[in-house]
């Protein structure tokens, strides 16, 4: 006998172990002979990570796909693994060393520190894999990979060396996002833009030689045209970062700005420093913003860097790696310094932290009467997502990939349809980024990661090789004497000492960006560069499921690397899912305190309830607003199905071997068989087209309403009656439909359905040949027969009567008559057959016919038949009409008020995104309610 209640906490671990012991998820498990492969590579979570709601959504959707295709007999591989997460992992281990008061990494040395990180990974790096196991992720865990395991390391070396040989990897001095706390370059994805309340400082830069221009100082209020001018011998520039002005190398004005056209080509004298810097004409300067003139600091601003390249400006870096002013001995800064009796005041700032330097420079400018204005200014400032410090655009030598060259075939693959984005609008985003792609900085100043395979020798020689021996051999050949490897300081000292018996090399200390190794993920995990059977079988992969935020950082780079090294796009489809937000639509963050932990929800409601919630809400292009109450609601769905199975069991409904659904005779049986087939078709088509919410909605509606609410209710009199052929048939049909339901639900709710699959067979004393996870997916032709039309008409009739009763406030316990107008022979026959069910389920006391609707009745139209509910003496129709009209007026007012907000550009642009979305949803709800109230009023 099935337990009275379903205990997810007890069932889920047991089922998970059962799958694992049976090898149910190994590549090819359950595949039909000659089946086509279906491959997904998991977006590798950080080895430091734990399951967050984005992971839960992403992996639930992947699991729905792989379980679905596995049941369809495809040769399925879901490839799992984790990313070594350079910065995050190094930070975790360094924090652990500090907490334990052990030597820091520099005291330990590189080799000992890296060993310590590997030890940490062995002890603590498996958290997220265990959590994915709890979620029910049906990966082939026997094939789990890590971005720094031996095979993937070999792939990284192969790719780096080959791209360098082809001129597609090179070393260059460019601006990078620099983290002054971690002392490394970081990717754009690791930068968070934070809104801060700062200032805009307006400084006067004197024009060399006393040149002047006419600056407008008053404007006509109606036309906006200048009405008053003053002659100035200085240009006003505004900046949010005064500390960088010491590195200015130009002032830019728009070439068409009439105020400054005569000054282009002249110079200003940089305050405090005395350096002559040119006035250049460049479209970057906006005449409508501020004074129309902008200071250009190419070494400390990404936009300024591009202006500097266009005008061949000097690049002067005035900060060190820890974001302190670096002036003493800075040749680039000191070049061109003018005579200034107070220059010592500036040099005294050497070594000062950047924000203290900011205050000091503003004070110096004010003292020299060069500070024109301080304006409060709210703006976005980049911060490190892990360090929390302000990120600096920093000029430094790094390794780069020629992304623009690699992007061309990656764009062409999408244009040709070799790879398709779902939803399709993400293709536009992909192209916009790829068409404007910048060189990809791939070096990081860390110790944990793939160390760059480059060795440096004297005279700027660089030897890129897969192994140290290969690098030494190349150096020996070049220099004509033996080569050896030493530390950087030792090697440089030997070069300075002059030629000896051997030449010393030192290895690049940097490691590769983690996105470099993960860009190879679809083929490196399958054994590339070796020509493995798995690579031949499972590559290219079928679909990638990921979030929109890493289209640029991961998806595009996998496309580039896949096409470069395998000549094939790495996946046929990229499904982009939306964000999971809190119930009010706000983005989840620890600082807001609105983070929902998926493991806590699993503990509380079970993995199936969480999975089904996420799938049911995963509409394409719409973010998910999640609350524990929603998960609880779908936990009720698991209870509903469990109780239905118990009801079936208590009424003798057991699976029948070789049951033929096409041979049923009862009208009710034929109807539920047809509806089951229709549901299977709808679920199949929705999953195939990545409409996960539609698939979940179809099986939910069928299970809860068609099966539980209608079929079981209509079958009760027979199932609970005396033994008869009809009863035996309904018992067999009920068991069969339950089996079909658990098959259709399995991709969404794998634990509950696997348990029901086994338990219902056990109670019936039969042996299932396979786990549900490896059982064939329902595939029946959809028939449209008279029995289905009959029962659907009956269901519609009862539903409509119930709706009218609710809409016009008929007391729940009051039976009422119904009168049919225009009924034909078919409808009369259906009424006669199901009269008892209609009376019982719709609370109808009698059924009659008439030529015209009775007075004071509400009406329902079913095809050509009007179903009338006489309400005289039951409901005060005048009062009911007044109530409904009042409700319509209220709804119209609410809709008008919301429309006023949504049509106001100021509200839409300035209000938080979740507030705007809430207003749109309120309007949809009000409009839906208005339609229903109008329908109810129309029936009266």
KEZAKE-23099 format. One record per residue (C-alpha): residue number from 1; x negated, y negated, z negated. Coordinates in steps of 0.25 Angstrom, whole numbers, plus 5000, padded with zeros to 4 digits. Each point is the difference from the previous one (the first is absolute). Example, Ala and Ser with C-alpha at 12.3 -4.5 7.8 and 13.67 -1.06 7.14 Angstrom:
n X Y Z
1 4951 5018 4969 $
2 4994 4986 5002 $
This chain:
n X Y Z
1 5000 5000 5000 $
2 4995 4986 5004 $
3 4996 4992 4987 $
4 5011 4990 4996 $
5 4991 4988 5004 $
6 4988 4999 5009 $
7 4987 4997 4992 $
8 4990 4993 5010 $
9 4989 5000 4990 $
10 5000 5015 4999 $
11 5003 5003 5014 $
12 4990 4991 5008 $
13 4987 5005 4994 $
14 5004 5014 5002 $
15 5004 4998 5014 $
16 4988 4992 5004 $
17 4991 5012 4995 $
18 5008 5010 5007 $
19 4998 4992 5013 $
20 4985 4999 4998 $
21 4999 5015 4996 $
22 5007 5004 5013 $
23 4991 4991 5009 $
24 5013 4994 5005 $
25 4993 4987 5004 $
26 4988 5005 5007 $
27 4998 4996 5014 $
28 5009 5009 5009 $
29 5008 5006 4989 $
30 5014 5004 5005 $
31 4996 4996 5014 $
32 5007 5007 5012 $
33 4991 5007 5010 $
34 4995 4990 5010 $
35 5006 4989 4992 $
36 4994 4986 5003 $
37 4992 4993 4989 $
38 5005 4989 4991 $
39 4989 4992 4993 $
40 5000 4989 4990 $
41 4988 4995 4993 $
42 5003 4994 4986 $
43 4996 4985 4998 $
44 4989 5004 4991 $
45 5003 4993 4986 $
46 4988 4995 4992 $
47 4994 5010 4991 $
48 5001 4990 4989 $
49 5015 4999 5002 $
50 5013 5004 4994 $
51 5013 5002 5007 $
52 5008 4987 5002 $
53 5013 4998 5006 $
54 4994 4997 5014 $
55 4993 5013 4999 $
56 5013 5007 4996 $
57 5007 4994 5012 $
58 4989 5003 5010 $
59 4998 5014 4996 $
60 5015 5003 4998 $
61 5002 4996 5015 $
62 4988 5008 5005 $
63 5005 5012 4992 $
64 5014 4999 5006 $
65 4994 5001 5014 $
66 4991 5012 4997 $
67 5010 5008 4993 $
68 5010 4997 5011 $
69 4990 5005 5011 $
70 4995 5011 4992 $
71 5014 5006 4999 $
72 5002 4997 5015 $
73 4988 5010 5002 $
74 4990 4990 5004 $
75 4985 5003 4996 $
76 4999 4989 4989 $
77 4988 4994 4994 $
78 5001 4989 4990 $
79 4985 4997 4997 $
80 4998 4994 4986 $
81 4988 4993 4994 $
82 4995 4988 4993 $
83 4992 4988 5003 $
84 4987 4997 4992 $
85 5004 4985 4998 $
86 4987 4994 4998 $
87 5003 4987 4992 $
88 5011 5006 4992 $
89 4992 5013 4996 $
90 4987 4992 4997 $
91 5008 4991 4991 $
92 5007 5011 4993 $
93 4986 5007 4997 $
94 4993 4987 4996 $
95 5012 4996 4990 $
96 4999 5014 4994 $
97 4985 4998 4998 $
98 5002 4987 4993 $
99 5011 5006 4991 $
100 4991 5011 4996 $
101 4988 4990 4998 $
102 4992 5008 5010 $
103 4989 4994 5009 $
104 5006 4992 5012 $
105 4998 5005 5014 $
106 4988 4991 5003 $
107 4993 5005 4987 $
108 5004 5015 5005 $
109 4995 4998 5014 $
110 5007 5003 5013 $
111 4998 5015 5000 $
112 5005 5002 4985 $
113 5012 4991 5002 $
114 5005 5007 5012 $
115 4998 5014 4993 $
116 5009 4994 4989 $
117 5011 4996 5010 $
118 5000 5014 5005 $
119 5002 5005 4986 $
120 5011 4990 4997 $
121 5007 5005 5013 $
122 4999 5015 4996 $
123 5006 4996 4986 $
124 5010 4990 5003 $
125 5002 4998 5015 $
126 5011 5010 5002 $
127 5012 4992 4993 $
128 5007 4996 5013 $
129 4999 5014 5006 $
130 5007 5005 4988 $
131 5011 4990 5001 $
132 5002 5003 5015 $
133 5002 5014 4996 $
134 5010 4996 4990 $
135 5007 4992 5011 $
136 5001 5013 5008 $
137 4991 4996 5011 $
138 4998 5012 5009 $
139 4986 4998 5004 $
140 4990 5011 5004 $
141 4993 4998 4987 $
142 4990 5010 5004 $
143 4994 4990 5010 $
144 4999 4988 4991 $
145 4989 4991 5005 $
146 4992 4988 4994 $
147 4994 4988 5008 $
148 4987 5003 4994 $
149 5000 5016 5001 $
150 4989 5006 5009 $
151 5008 5001 5012 $
152 5005 4986 5000 $
153 4987 4995 4997 $
154 4994 5007 5012 $
155 5011 4993 5008 $
156 4997 4986 4995 $
157 4985 5002 5003 $
158 5004 5005 5014 $
159 5009 4988 5003 $
160 4991 4989 4994 $
161 4987 5005 5008 $
162 5008 5001 5013 $
163 5007 4987 4999 $
164 4986 4993 4997 $
165 4994 5007 5011 $
166 5011 4995 5009 $
167 4998 4985 4995 $
168 5014 5001 4993 $
169 4994 4999 4986 $
170 4990 4989 4997 $
171 4995 4991 4989 $
172 5004 4985 5000 $
173 5001 4988 4991 $
174 5015 4996 4998 $
175 5010 4996 4990 $
176 5006 5010 4991 $
177 5009 5001 4989 $
178 4991 5000 4988 $
179 5003 5005 4986 $
180 4991 4992 4990 $
181 5003 5010 4989 $
182 4998 5013 5007 $
183 4989 4994 5009 $
184 5005 5006 5013 $
185 5007 4997 5013 $
186 5015 5005 4999 $
187 5011 5002 5011 $
188 5011 4991 5002 $
189 5009 5010 4994 $
190 4993 4999 4987 $
191 5003 4985 5000 $
192 5012 4994 4993 $
193 5005 4987 5003 $
194 5005 4993 4987 $
195 5007 4987 5000 $
196 4993 4990 4991 $
197 5003 4985 4995 $
198 4987 4993 5005 $
199 4996 4987 5005 $
200 4996 4994 5014 $
201 4988 4991 4998 $
202 4999 4989 5011 $
203 4986 4995 5002 $
204 4994 4989 5008 $
205 4989 5004 5009 $
206 4992 4988 5005 $
207 4998 4998 5016 $
208 4986 4999 5003 $
209 4995 4987 5006 $
210 5013 4992 4995 $
211 5009 5005 5011 $
212 5014 4997 4998 $
213 5014 5004 5004 $
214 5014 4995 4998 $
215 5007 5009 4989 $
216 5016 4998 4999 $
217 5004 4997 4986 $
218 5015 4997 5002 $
219 5011 5006 5008 $
220 5014 4997 5006 $
221 5010 5008 4992 $
222 5009 5003 5012 $
223 4990 5002 5011 $
224 4988 5005 4991 $
225 4991 4991 5009 $
226 4988 4993 4993 $
227 5003 4985 4997 $
228 4988 4996 4992 $
229 4985 5004 5002 $
230 4987 4998 4992 $
231 4986 5000 5006 $
232 4992 5011 4993 $
233 4985 5004 5001 $
234 5003 5014 4993 $
235 5008 5012 5003 $
236 5009 5006 4989 $
237 5000 5015 4999 $
238 5008 5008 4990 $
239 4996 5014 4994 $
240 5005 5009 4990 $
241 4986 5005 4997 $
242 4990 4988 4997 $
243 4989 5010 4996 $
244 4998 5004 5015 $
245 4998 4986 5005 $
246 4985 5001 4998 $
247 5000 5010 5011 $
248 5008 4991 5010 $
249 4994 5000 5014 $
250 5010 4992 5008 $
251 5013 4992 4999 $
252 5011 5004 5010 $
253 5011 4992 5007 $
254 5009 5003 5011 $
255 4995 4997 5013 $
256 5013 4993 5004 $
257 5001 4992 4987 $
258 4999 4985 5005 $
259 4995 4996 4986 $
260 4987 5008 5001 $
261 4998 5001 5015 $
262 4989 4990 5000 $
263 4993 5006 4988 $
264 4998 5014 5006 $
265 4986 5003 5002 $
266 4996 4990 4989 $
267 4996 5004 4986 $
268 5004 4998 4985 $
269 4990 5001 4989 $
270 5004 5011 4990 $
271 5002 4994 4986 $
272 4991 5004 4989 $
273 4991 5007 5010 $
274 4997 4990 5011 $
275 5000 5010 5011 $
276 5004 4995 5014 $
277 5012 5008 5005 $
278 5007 4998 5013 $
279 5014 4997 5002 $
280 5006 5010 5010 $
281 5012 5001 5008 $
282 5008 5013 4997 $
283 5014 5005 5002 $
284 4999 5006 4985 $
285 5002 4986 4995 $
286 5014 4996 4999 $
287 5003 4985 5002 $
288 5013 5002 4992 $
289 4994 5005 4987 $
290 4993 4991 4990 $
291 4991 4990 5007 $
292 4998 5009 5012 $
293 4986 5002 4997 $
294 4994 5013 4993 $
295 4987 5003 4994 $
296 4993 5013 5007 $
297 4993 5009 4991 $
298 4997 5012 5009 $
299 4993 5009 4989 $
300 5012 4999 4990 $
301 5013 5000 5009 $
302 5005 5010 5010 $
303 5006 4989 5009 $
304 4988 4991 4998 $
305 4991 5012 5004 $
306 5007 5000 5014 $
307 4999 4985 5002 $
308 4985 5001 4996 $
309 4998 5011 5011 $
310 5007 4992 5010 $
311 4992 4987 4998 $
312 4987 5007 4996 $
313 5000 4995 4986 $
314 4990 5003 4989 $
315 5005 5011 4990 $
316 4996 4995 4986 $
317 5003 5010 4989 $
318 5000 4992 4986 $
319 5004 5012 4991 $
320 4993 5012 4995 $
321 5006 5014 4999 $
322 5007 4997 4986 $
323 5006 4987 5006 $
324 4990 4990 4993 $
325 4994 4988 5008 $
326 4987 5005 5006 $
327 4993 4987 5004 $
328 4985 5001 4995 $
329 4992 5006 5011 $
330 5012 5001 5009 $
331 4993 4996 5013 $
332 5013 4999 5008 $
333 5006 4990 4990 $
334 4987 4992 4998 $
335 4998 4998 5015 $
336 5004 4986 5004 $
337 5003 4995 4986 $
338 4999 4985 5000 $
339 4993 4990 4990 $
340 5009 4999 4988 $
341 4995 4995 4987 $
342 5011 5008 4993 $
343 4997 5013 5008 $
344 4995 5006 4987 $
345 5014 4999 4995 $
346 5004 5010 5010 $
347 4988 5009 4999 $
348 5003 5001 4985 $
349 5013 5008 5004 $
350 4991 5012 5004 $
351 5005 5012 4994 $
352 5013 4995 4995 $
353 5013 5008 5001 $
354 5008 4996 5012 $
355 5012 4994 4992 $
356 4991 4992 4991 $
357 4993 4995 5012 $
358 5013 4996 5006 $
359 5003 4991 4988 $
360 4985 4994 5000 $
361 5001 4997 5015 $
362 5013 4993 4999 $
363 4994 4992 4988 $
364 4988 4996 5009 $
365 5009 4996 5011 $
366 5009 4991 4991 $
367 4988 4994 4994 $
368 4995 4996 5014 $
369 5014 4994 5004 $
370 5002 5011 5010 $
371 5012 5007 4994 $
372 5012 4994 5007 $
373 5011 5008 4994 $
374 5004 5012 4992 $
375 5013 5007 5005 $
376 5007 5011 4992 $
377 5000 5012 5010 $
378 5006 5014 4999 $
379 4993 5009 5009 $
380 4996 5015 5002 $
381 4987 5005 4995 $
382 4994 5013 5003 $
383 4997 5009 4988 $
384 4994 5014 4999 $
385 5011 5010 4998 $
386 4991 5008 4990 $
387 4991 4990 4994 $
388 5010 4989 4999 $
389 4990 4989 5003 $
390 5001 4990 5012 $
391 4994 5005 5012 $
392 4989 4992 5008 $
393 4998 5000 5015 $
394 4985 5003 4999 $
395 4990 5000 5011 $
396 4992 5012 5000 $
397 4993 5011 5008 $
398 5010 5012 5002 $
399 5002 5012 5009 $
400 5011 4998 5010 $
401 5008 5009 5010 $
402 5004 4993 5014 $
403 5015 5002 4997 $
404 5004 4992 5012 $
405 4994 5010 5010 $
406 5005 5012 4992 $
407 5014 4993 5000 $
408 5002 5000 5015 $
409 5003 5015 5002 $
410 5008 5000 4986 $
411 5009 4989 5006 $
412 5001 5007 5013 $
413 5004 5013 4993 $
414 5012 4993 4994 $
415 5004 4993 5013 $
416 5000 5014 5007 $
417 5009 5006 4990 $
418 4989 5010 4995 $
419 5003 4995 4986 $
420 5013 4994 4996 $
421 5004 4991 4988 $
422 5013 5002 4992 $
423 5006 4991 4998 $
424 4996 4994 5014 $
425 4998 4986 4995 $
426 4987 5004 4993 $
427 4994 5001 5014 $
428 5000 4985 5002 $
429 4993 4998 4986 $
430 4990 5011 5004 $
431 4997 4993 5013 $
432 4999 4986 4994 $
433 4990 5004 4991 $
434 4992 5009 5010 $
435 5000 4989 5010 $
436 4993 4990 4990 $
437 4992 5010 4993 $
438 4987 4996 4993 $
439 4987 5008 4999 $
440 5002 5010 4989 $
441 4991 4999 4988 $
442 4996 5014 4995 $
443 4989 4998 4990 $
444 5003 4999 4985 $
445 4990 4996 4989 $
446 5003 5012 4992 $
447 4994 5014 4996 $
448 5012 5009 5001 $
449 5003 5003 5014 $
450 4993 5005 5013 $
451 4987 4993 5000 $
452 4997 4993 5013 $
453 4990 5009 5008 $
454 4990 4989 5004 $
455 4986 4998 4996 $
456 4992 4987 5001 $
457 4985 4999 5004 $
458 4991 4988 5002 $
459 5003 4990 5011 $
460 5015 5001 4998 $
461 5000 5014 5006 $
462 5013 5008 4996 $
463 5001 5015 5002 $
464 5014 5006 5000 $
465 5000 5015 4999 $
466 5008 5012 4994 $
467 4989 5004 4991 $
468 4988 4994 4993 $
469 4990 5009 5008 $
470 5006 4995 5013 $
471 4998 4986 4996 $
472 4986 5003 4995 $
473 4997 5006 5014 $
474 5005 4989 5007 $
475 4992 4990 4992 $
476 4987 5008 5002 $
477 5002 5000 5015 $
478 5002 4985 5000 $
479 4988 4996 4991 $
480 4991 5011 5004 $
481 4997 5005 4986 $
482 5007 5009 4989 $
483 5012 4993 4993 $
484 5006 5002 4986 $
485 5012 4995 4992 $
486 4998 4991 4988 $
487 5008 4991 4992 $
488 5003 4986 5006 $
489 4991 4992 4991 $
490 4989 5010 5002 $
491 5002 5001 5015 $
492 5000 4985 5002 $
493 4987 4999 4991 $
494 4993 5010 5009 $
495 5004 4992 5013 $
496 4994 4987 4994 $
497 4988 5007 4996 $
498 4997 5004 5015 $
499 4999 5013 5008 $
500 4996 5012 4993 $
501 4999 5015 5003 $
502 5015 5001 5000 $
503 5012 4990 5002 $
504 5010 4999 4989 $
505 5015 5000 5002 $
506 5012 4997 4991 $
507 5014 5004 5001 $
508 5012 4990 5001 $
509 5006 5000 4986 $
510 5014 4997 5004 $
511 5011 5010 5002 $
512 5011 5000 5011 $
513 5014 4994 4998 $
514 5009 5011 4996 $
515 5009 4997 5012 $
516 4988 5005 5008 $
517 5001 5014 4996 $
518 5015 5000 4999 $
519 5001 4995 5014 $
520 4995 5014 5004 $
521 5010 5007 4991 $
522 5009 5007 5011 $
523 4989 5007 5007 $
524 4989 5001 4989 $
525 5009 5008 4991 $
526 5002 5010 5011 $
527 4985 5003 5001 $
528 4995 4990 5010 $
529 4989 4998 5005 $
530 5000 5015 5000 $
531 5009 5006 5010 $
532 5009 5008 4990 $
533 5012 5008 5003 $
534 5008 4990 4991 $
535 4996 4988 5008 $
536 5004 5007 5013 $
537 5013 5004 4994 $
538 5005 4989 4992 $
539 4994 4987 5006 $
540 5006 4990 5005 $
541 5009 5000 4988 $
542 5015 4998 5001 $
543 5004 4989 4992 $
544 4994 4990 4990 $
545 5008 4995 4988 $
546 4995 4987 4994 $
547 5003 4986 4995 $
548 4999 4988 5008 $
549 4989 4993 4992 $
550 4990 5010 5005 $
551 5003 4999 5015 $
552 4988 4992 5002 $
553 4990 5006 4990 $
554 5003 5015 5003 $
555 5010 5003 5011 $
556 4993 4991 5010 $
557 4986 5005 4996 $
558 5004 5015 5001 $
559 5005 4996 5014 $
560 4987 4994 5004 $
561 4992 5011 4994 $
562 5009 5012 5005 $
563 4999 4995 5015 $
564 4985 4997 4999 $
565 4996 5013 4995 $
566 5011 5010 5005 $
567 5006 4992 5012 $
568 5014 5002 4994 $
569 5009 4992 4991 $
570 5000 5006 4986 $
571 5015 5001 4999 $
572 5012 4999 5009 $
573 5009 4992 4991 $
574 4997 4990 4988 $
575 5012 4999 4991 $
576 4999 4987 4992 $
577 5008 5000 4987 $
578 5005 4988 4992 $
579 4996 4996 4986 $
580 5006 5005 4987 $
581 5005 4988 4992 $
582 5007 4999 4987 $
583 5015 4999 4999 $
584 5000 4985 5002 $
585 4991 5001 5012 $
586 4988 4995 4994 $
587 4986 5006 5003 $
588 4996 5009 4989 $
589 4987 4995 4992 $
590 4994 5003 4987 $
591 5000 4985 4997 $
592 5015 4999 5002 $
593 5002 5012 4991 $
594 5010 5006 5011 $
595 4992 5012 5004 $
596 5008 5013 5000 $
597 4991 5013 4998 $
598 5005 5011 5009 $
599 4994 5010 4990 $
600 5009 4995 4989 $
601 5012 5001 5009 $
602 4996 5014 5003 $
603 4999 5003 4986 $
604 5014 4994 4997 $
605 5008 5004 5012 $
606 4992 5011 5008 $
607 4992 4999 5013 $
608 5011 5003 5009 $
609 5009 4988 4995 $
610 4988 4991 5002 $
611 4997 5006 5014 $
612 5014 4999 5004 $
613 5002 4986 4996 $
614 4988 4995 5007 $
615 5004 5007 5013 $
616 5015 4996 4999 $
617 4995 4985 4999 $
618 4989 5001 5011 $
619 5007 4992 5011 $
620 4991 4996 5011 $
621 4995 4986 4998 $
622 5007 4998 4986 $
623 4993 4999 4987 $
624 5005 5010 4989 $
625 5005 4993 4988 $
626 4998 5011 4989 $
627 5006 5001 4986 $
628 5000 5012 4990 $
629 5015 4999 5001 $
630 5000 5004 5015 $
631 4991 5012 4997 $
632 5010 5004 4989 $
633 5011 4999 5010 $
634 4993 5010 5009 $
635 4997 5009 4988 $
636 5015 5001 4999 $
637 5000 5005 5014 $
638 4991 5012 4996 $
639 5010 5002 4989 $
640 5011 5000 5010 $
641 4994 5011 5009 $
642 4996 5008 4988 $
643 5014 5000 4995 $
644 5005 5004 5014 $
645 4991 5012 5000 $
646 5005 5004 4986 $
647 5015 4998 5005 $
648 4997 5009 5012 $
649 4993 5010 4991 $
650 5011 5001 4990 $
651 5010 5002 5012 $
652 4993 5012 5005 $
653 4993 4992 5012 $
654 4988 5008 5003 $
655 4991 5000 5013 $
656 5004 5011 5009 $
657 4990 5007 5009 $
658 5001 4997 5015 $
659 5012 4991 4997 $
660 5005 4994 5014 $
661 5006 4986 4998 $
662 5005 5001 5014 $
663 5010 5011 4996 $
664 5007 4993 4989 $
665 5016 5000 5002 $
666 5005 4990 4989 $
667 5002 4985 5004 $
668 4992 4995 4988 $
669 4989 5009 5003 $
670 4999 4996 5015 $
671 5000 4985 4996 $
672 4989 5001 4990 $
673 4991 5009 5010 $
674 5002 4989 5010 $
675 4997 4989 4990 $
676 4987 5007 4995 $
677 4995 5001 5015 $
678 5003 4985 5002 $
679 4993 4996 4988 $
680 4988 5009 5003 $
681 4999 4993 5014 $
682 5001 4986 4994 $
683 4989 5003 4990 $
684 4991 5006 5010 $
685 5002 4988 5010 $
686 4998 4990 4989 $
687 4987 5007 4995 $
688 4995 5001 5014 $
689 5002 4985 5002 $
690 4994 4996 4986 $
691 5013 4995 4995 $
692 4998 5007 4986 $
693 5012 4992 4994 $
694 5010 5005 5010 $
695 4995 5014 4998 $
696 5001 4999 4985 $
697 5014 4993 5001 $
698 5005 5011 5010 $
699 4997 5012 4991 $
700 5004 4992 4987 $
701 5014 4997 5006 $
702 5002 5014 5005 $
703 4996 5006 4987 $
704 5007 4991 4991 $
705 5013 4997 5008 $
706 5002 5010 5011 $
707 4996 5012 4992 $
708 5002 4997 4985 $
709 5011 4990 5000 $
710 5008 5006 5012 $
711 4996 5014 5003 $
712 4999 5005 4986 $
713 5013 4993 4996 $
714 5008 5005 5012 $
715 4995 5014 4998 $
716 5002 5001 4985 $
717 5014 5006 5001 $
718 4995 5011 5009 $
719 4987 5002 4992 $
720 5007 5001 4987 $
721 5012 5008 5005 $
722 5001 5015 5002 $
723 4991 5008 5009 $
724 5003 4999 5014 $
725 4993 4999 5014 $
726 5001 4985 4999 $
727 4993 5000 4987 $
728 4989 5009 5004 $
729 4998 4992 5012 $
730 4999 4987 4992 $
731 4991 5006 4990 $
732 4990 5004 5011 $
733 5002 4986 5007 $
734 4997 4993 4987 $
735 4987 5007 4998 $
736 4996 4998 5014 $
737 5002 4985 5000 $
738 4993 4999 4987 $
739 4988 5007 5006 $
740 5001 4990 5012 $
741 5000 4988 4990 $
742 4988 5004 4993 $
743 4993 5002 5013 $
744 5004 4986 5005 $
745 4996 4994 4986 $
746 4987 5007 4998 $
747 4991 4990 5007 $
748 5006 4989 4990 $
749 5002 5009 4988 $
750 4991 5011 5001 $
751 5000 5005 4985 $
752 5015 5001 4998 $
753 5002 5006 5013 $
754 4989 5011 4999 $
755 5006 5003 4986 $
756 5014 5001 5005 $
757 4995 5009 5012 $
758 4994 5010 4991 $
759 5010 5000 4989 $
760 5013 5001 5008 $
761 4993 5012 5007 $
762 4996 5006 4987 $
763 5014 4999 4994 $
764 5006 5006 5013 $
765 4990 5012 4999 $
766 4994 4997 5013 $
767 4985 4998 5004 $
768 4996 4988 5008 $
769 4989 5003 5010 $
770 4994 4986 4999 $
771 4998 4988 4991 $
772 5010 4989 5004 $
773 4987 4992 5004 $
774 4998 5010 5011 $
775 5014 5003 5004 $
776 5005 4996 5014 $
777 5007 4986 5001 $
778 5015 5000 5003 $
779 5002 5000 5015 $
780 5014 5002 5004 $
781 5008 4995 5012 $
782 5010 4990 4996 $
783 5014 5004 5004 $
784 5013 4991 5001 $
785 5011 5009 4997 $
786 5015 4998 4996 $
787 4997 5005 4985 $
788 4990 4989 4998 $
789 5009 4989 5006 $
790 5011 5005 4991 $
791 4993 5000 4987 $
792 4993 4986 5003 $
793 5014 4995 5002 $
794 5004 5005 4987 $
795 4988 4994 4993 $
796 5003 4987 5007 $
797 5014 5000 4995 $
798 4997 5003 4986 $
799 4989 4990 5000 $
800 5008 4989 5006 $
801 5012 5002 4990 $
802 4990 5000 4988 $
803 4994 4987 5006 $
804 5013 4993 5001 $
805 5004 5005 4986 $
806 4987 4994 4994 $
807 5001 4987 5009 $
808 5014 4996 4995 $
809 4999 5005 4986 $
810 5009 5012 5000 $
811 4999 5006 4986 $
812 4991 5012 5001 $
813 5010 5010 4994 $
814 5012 4995 5008 $
815 5004 5010 5011 $
816 5006 4993 5012 $
817 5007 5004 5013 $
818 4994 4999 5014 $
819 5008 4998 5013 $
820 4995 5003 5014 $
821 5004 4992 5012 $
822 4996 5005 5014 $
823 4995 5014 4996 $
824 4999 5010 5011 $
825 5001 5015 4999 $
826 4985 5002 4997 $
827 5001 4990 4988 $
828 5012 5007 4995 $
829 4993 5013 5001 $
830 4988 4995 4992 $
831 5009 4994 4990 $
832 5008 5013 4998 $
833 4987 5008 4999 $
834 4994 4991 4989 $
835 5011 4994 4993 $
836 4996 5006 4987 $
837 4986 4994 5001 $
838 5005 4986 5004 $
839 5010 5000 4988 $
840 4989 5004 4991 $
841 4988 4992 5005 $
842 5007 4987 5004 $
843 5011 5000 4988 $
844 5011 5001 5010 $
845 5014 5004 4995 $
846 5007 5002 5013 $
847 4997 4999 5015 $
848 5011 4996 5010 $
849 5001 4994 5014 $
850 5008 4987 5005 $
851 5001 4992 5013 $
852 4995 4987 4994 $
853 4992 4997 4988 $
854 5008 4998 4987 $
855 5001 4986 4994 $
856 4989 4996 4990 $
857 4990 5010 5004 $
858 4985 5000 5002 $
859 4996 5007 5013 $
860 4988 5008 5005 $
861 4998 5003 5015 $
862 4995 5014 5004 $
863 4999 5001 5015 $
864 5015 4999 5005 $
865 5006 5002 4986 $
866 5003 4989 4990 $
867 4999 5006 4985 $
868 5009 4991 4992 $
869 5000 4999 4984 $
870 5013 4994 4995 $
871 4996 4991 4988 $
872 5013 4994 4996 $
873 5001 5001 4985 $
874 4986 5005 4999 $
875 4992 4988 5003 $
876 5004 4985 5000 $
877 4996 4997 5015 $
878 5002 4985 4999 $
879 4990 5000 4988 $
880 4991 5010 5007 $
881 5000 4991 5013 $
882 4997 4988 4991 $
883 4988 5007 4993 $
884 4994 5004 5013 $
885 5001 4986 5006 $
886 4994 4994 4988 $
887 4988 5010 5001 $
888 4999 4997 5015 $
889 4999 4985 4997 $
890 4989 5003 4989 $
891 4992 5008 5010 $
892 5001 4990 5011 $
893 4995 4989 4990 $
894 4988 5009 4996 $
895 4997 5003 5014 $
896 5000 4985 5003 $
897 4991 4997 4988 $
898 4990 5010 5004 $
899 5000 4996 5015 $
900 4997 4986 4995 $
901 4987 5005 4993 $
902 4996 5009 5012 $
903 5002 4989 5010 $
904 4991 4990 4992 $
905 4986 5001 5006 $
906 4994 4995 4987 $
907 5007 5011 4991 $
908 4995 5011 5010 $
909 4986 4995 5001 $
910 4998 4996 4985 $
911 5008 5010 4992 $
912 4993 5013 4996 $
913 5002 5011 5011 $
914 5007 5009 4990 $
915 5010 4989 4997 $
916 5003 4997 5015 $
917 5002 5015 5002 $
918 5009 5001 4988 $
919 5009 4989 5006 $
920 5001 5008 5013 $
921 5004 5013 4993 $
922 5010 4992 4992 $
923 5006 4995 5013 $
924 5001 5014 5006 $
925 5007 5005 4988 $
926 5010 4989 5000 $
927 5003 5002 5015 $
928 5002 5014 4998 $
929 5009 4998 4988 $
930 5008 4989 5009 $
931 5002 5010 5011 $
932 5006 5011 4990 $
933 5009 4989 4993 $
934 5005 4996 5014 $
935 5003 5014 5004 $
936 5007 5002 4986 $
937 5009 4987 5003 $
938 5003 5005 5014 $
939 5005 5013 4995 $
940 5010 4992 4991 $
